[in-house]
Amino acid sequence: MDPLETARVRGDFPLLERTMGGSRLAYLDSGATAQKPTCVIDAEQDFLTRSNAAVHRGAHTLAVEATEAFEAARAAVARFVGADTEEVVWTKNATEALNLVAYGFANASAGLGGDEAARFRVGPGDTLVVTEMEHHANLVPWQQLAARTGARLRWLPLTDDGRLDLTDLETIVDDSTAVLAFTHVSNVLGTINEVDRLVARAREVGALTVLDACQSAAHLPLDLHALDVDFAAFSGHKMLGPTGIGALYGRKHLLDALPPVLTGGSMITTVTMEETRFLPAPQRFEAGTQPVAQIVGLGAAVEYLTEIGMDTVAMHEAAVGEALLSGVREIPGVRVLGPLDPTRRIGTVSFDVEGVHAHDVGQFLDSRGVAARVGHHCAQPLHRRYGITASTRASSAIYTDTADVEQFLAALSEVRAFFGAHA
């Protein structure tokens, strides 16, 4: 890590100037939500104070300015993730984006969308494949789709060291598979998955791929075209942007054929009392008033990350992650979840402290000024696989520095002694 560069970046995030209980704030919960640089905060405020208006169809100056800002942000986000502009659909978060795809399959399976939507129809005899490491947002929608249609849910299991076990990949993903949905990076384990191998197998059997990119978009260079996935979801608040905004990526021809889920204004070409015709993507999935200020803020966030350079971000966070991983491993009675090879993971470390519940660990860390995440991290099957109900997670971002790591490790090293003395 370059301490001078990190210090400069840290200064761009005003919330990090706070103290907690008299201690310097060490914010290690970026995997849940990242802090916002001043340029993002300013972009939202500037839009609301200078150009706030409804987008599209307005003839007045404010409406034109708002629409230009709205679509400029779409173009910036598309460039950032390696997509074409018309392949980016605004959603309120990644969860909505993943549900949009799953419900689109359900609508197609119910007969909506006509012949164009036939490729999305699933039913008895079809399988939907996920992994045992998925966030609930990329598991529950597929469970629900299976329940609605009679399709069968299968999953790729985990190894003891926190990687996907692909031994039976060709058996689990077979000619019956309609969808292979998987995370790029585990939100708990930090594991970086073999996207190329999974996509290649899906292509062999004609399955569509759905990528959860929430934990990669802000931490690794991302090129969705190069990854060759069919759909992908990511969330603005994890990539230095505002809350309430996320995006769905989809190949244009697939988005144009997928039946919409939310219907109403702003997504139609013509409406009669008998029928409605829908716009092509992305507008067909953007019914109603959109969170324009948040979209503008997300555009500013990706421009900020682009200016730094995602290769630089990845190198910095790899160094932070290695320091976190090696430090946690040296503390007696603390079990690391996930790969022990730092090159196979991002700068996230989850762990279990022997004899101390994760919530108690989190509260103790908080008393020392360290903000970390506790619980099952919306990944209960993963925790069940490793014989625990909850873990503590320290996750980094571009603003995480050496002082954060040292403050966290010093506090963690005191946890077992504290709770042993107060049992």
Steps between C-alpha positions, in 0.01 A plus 500: 500500500608857434419685827513844337258405224269329749501804724403719203216268403378470859469877514243485219253324733364743760331239719839343576587812699261384773616347825325219684507507880808717488681267259594558139245334271628188323223428253520134394143446383534601136370161386162603641505862388790720394557856614445782251763743371421869502459504121205257527334702774553819300364345180172410666468839666587685183239311301230563759580870531554576130339246265235303686220394264330190364701333225393429140216660306528841666549797267628751753865569580507327839350183354763498225782553751366226727465256211852574379642440848292183539623350173858624544514303824373190319775541241765544773386190687489300176860597420604412854367142484583433136150515354310689232285786623170336402599189698479679838162506675452713811363319805485602863766245597657172392229301676236659280717439193532128574128474576425680175671219309340220703151652478555558130556126466184440703296732278632327189418162653144622556468573130579873496730650242396287206741307283786739575493395867491125431868454588427614857225245566577237763297222654515138615808334357706819506763580763619828647852491641645728768788458748521434871680831553227726358364805673128443560428753222639255246347191662147577618374636163607176330341291776179694441523455122540125550198494732286692247595297196581149617863534397760342730765695692854363515818649642875479480643418846786657695839356587630507856728793413226721357519439126236367265529125462483455122576127505146417385445813291415303187249286691329786683492734200361275226268510201202568730655819638323820398682741734837503673501783758814563702694768680819646359640548851357356822375771734605286799808308394647754259557215255547603137324239288606351166251685283652378175464134594141541618396698193668252268302213653174696476570570132558129435148413621319813379433644847476873566739648757416751773791661686482669840770766461430691823832412662708537184377822337660724763815297557618344173519611137171381351430429132165325462543452127833328558349283774236396244213483750140549389378703800674668794392705800684755714408757761599867514542531875775237504700687236524840672163612362168583663253255646179429311665444164636190330513357152425195293723419206361282225585419142285732291316228309418320825374814673282584202338155520468467880145582620498804729408466866395851603257657257350847472626834378828571318544147364239482224465590133118484473216420738140428408225372724567154361881470491838660561821496298829547682812699418826318430761470774604665716187715530265198502628420851494856637134561575411806703708781642867412532742601782671754277714672766632164617576399141696822452686423822588152377632650179730720709612196702609300197677802356688532832602133491594530134725797575682299767512196271350163585839331466624733773193430712550125464871518586437715804221280633703185434771638728244594765338157472829319538578704814156426644523130418848445639422703812177315581668163445761584765242559774440185710146363505389679184394288199515660156226411254597471136822446305827556683667598175459881477521492120171307484298762687425871529575712808227343713561269796224322693577303812365319803637571848504190719256527791378852411186575298549716194270771634711528815812520285344781297399699806847468650662615175259794490612601849849532353385710204488212249188462286468141376205287388353215707232238431434255220556767232190382310677169436352250743573186292867597483523541876316174552757330275775608739314410817427850628201734506686831476842649435679832522613663176762768439477640148713766338475764229730746325503723812607223741851561629770343716371675812157341447656155479716550807215643706276206405762233573589656835133499603437147373797367694330614825158341434546151650679629808230759561211259477688231691553745784136606496335159454 
